[in-house]
Amino acid sequence: MTAPNVVVLLADQWRGQDQGWLDDARGRASQVRTPHLDRLAAGGAAVAGGRASSPVCGPSRAGLLTGRLPHQHGVVANDLPLSPRLETLGTALSGAGYRTAWIGKWHLAGLPRDKWVPPAARPGIGHYAGVDCSHDHLDGHYYTADGARAGFTGYEPEVQTDLALEFLGAQRGPFFLTVSYNPPHDPYDSVPARLRTGYPVEDVRLPPNTPGGDEQREVQRLYWSAITAVDAQIGRVVAELDRLGLRRNTIIVVTSDHGDLLGAHGLRAKQSPYAEAVRVPMVINGPGVPACRPTGLLGLVDLAPTLLGLLGLPPIGTYGRDLSDQLRSGGPLRPELLIGNWVSFDNGYDQGIAEWRGLVTGELTYARTVGGRPWLLFDDRADPWQLDNLVADPASAGRVGAADARLSELLAESGDAFPPGDRLLTELDLIDDWNARESALRGDRARLLPR
């Protein structure tokens, strides 16, 4: 048998609590239906502890590819380019003889967003079809493998799956394919009407930490509709692998770059420590991975070294861990993960979410502000909806102190001095790139930094 293939199905902004197979307090509360994901979860590693170390698009995607944290890979905010000098999952697999491909959103090539991603900006990725960043989910366009602009009519995930099936049908040796779907990222109303019928608004129940009435229920049903629509495309990819006789020798990963607050705690989008932003789907199915529900955490930053470990290849990265042995045995994964918002920008900045660092375990979530102040402590077992912040509770002072001390240790181990965002941008020599993205995307709200 040839070396196993790898297919990563990466959705944008799919929060981890919205998976049909999940049976914890959050999973039971979700009304989402994901039958194709559920079947993969039943036959592989269904990881309830999937987490994004940096819950926002560019920094998280760079972490997935490199096994590094933002201060280590340099993509500390959206629309900053990934260095072509870094080793990535793509470079490791192409160097091992894999044909590599990426279809859909990349969001690691800098400005402008609407462009073909050239080879130098996608290290190790040979075949590419997509747009660096676009949220035109209906009747949009993409760039073909040779850089030509191609328009499409219909729903983008269906078009991207068509392109993926075309790639799969042409393979004769080991391959690595990522299909990077834009939904369920907003705009939420971009899901076609024909795909919205499964969630009548009058039947939608909002989570306990999400205020709102009919308008919020409408957003919730559209979000679930988009997830179910993406799930259908997951099913198409799996069916094609079966039809081609490739399924038994293919590792399939379903995950997301981060979650979505979606009104929880009165917030939207991401960049916060709340579980809605940090928790992501993480299902791994394929050769060498038995059916299991391992305890502990598997961060997106762990995915590259872990996949390479499953393939018998040397790991990459500086912070990510190779958890392949744990997946093979179904044993506990990592006990804790460093999380944070390295630079505040866009939606996070507009909502008053500054830079922060934190840690998440199977029991708690803790975060500290850039000024060194304890900000949030949640007992995630007793308080799964994170409604009771224990930071100011005198009875929890010992827990706050212990969590803060452990966070200091994790920061030191990762070489993160936790500077303010503007100082970090200066240290990484990213001021020009930052000012360009602010000028291009923020208009009169741009925060330009001096050289």
HELIX and SHEET records of a PDB file:
HELIX    1   1 ALA A   25  ALA A   29  1                                   5    
HELIX    2   2 PRO A   35  GLY A   43  1                                   9    
HELIX    3   3 CYS A   57  THR A   66  1                                  10    
HELIX    4   4 PRO A   70  HIS A   73  1                                   4    
HELIX    5   5 LEU A   89  GLY A   95  1                                   7    
HELIX    6   6 PRO A  119  ALA A  121  5                                   3    
HELIX    7   7 GLU A  156  GLY A  169  1                                  14    
HELIX    8   8 TYR A  188  SER A  190  5                                   3    
HELIX    9   9 ALA A  193  LEU A  195  5                                   3    
HELIX   10  10 VAL A  201  ASP A  203  5                                   3    
HELIX   11  11 ASP A  214  ARG A  243  1                                  30    
HELIX   12  12 ARG A  247  ASN A  249  5                                   3    
HELIX   13  13 ALA A  264  GLY A  266  5                                   3    
HELIX   14  14 ALA A  275  VAL A  278  1                                   4    
HELIX   15  15 LEU A  300  LEU A  310  1                                  11    
HELIX   16  16 SER A  324  SER A  329  1                                   6    
HELIX   17  17 ASP A  346  ASP A  350  1                                   5    
HELIX   18  18 PRO A  394  SER A  396  5                                   3    
HELIX   19  19 ALA A  397  SER A  414  1                                  18    
HELIX   20  20 GLY A  421  GLU A  427  1                                   7    
HELIX   21  21 ILE A  431  ARG A  442  1                                  12    
HELIX   22  22 GLY A  443  ARG A  445  5                                   3    
SHEET    1   A 7 ALA A  45  ALA A  46  0                                        
SHEET    2   A 7 MET A 282  ASN A 285 -1                                        
SHEET    3   A 7 THR A 250  SER A 256 -1                                        
SHEET    4   A 7 ASN A   5  ASP A  12  1                                        
SHEET    5   A 7 PHE A 175  PRO A 184  1                                        
SHEET    6   A 7 ARG A  99  GLY A 104  1                                        
SHEET    7   A 7 HIS A 127  ALA A 129  1                                        
SHEET    1   B 2 GLY A  50  ARG A  51  0                                        
SHEET    2   B 2 LEU A 298  GLY A 299  1                                        
SHEET    1   C 2 HIS A 141  TYR A 143  0                                        
SHEET    2   C 2 ARG A 149  GLY A 151 -1                                        
SHEET    1   D 4 GLU A 336  ASN A 341  0                                        
SHEET    2   D 4 TRP A 356  THR A 361 -1                                        
SHEET    3   D 4 LEU A 364  THR A 369 -1                                        
SHEET    4   D 4 PRO A 374  ASP A 379 -1                                        
END                                                                             
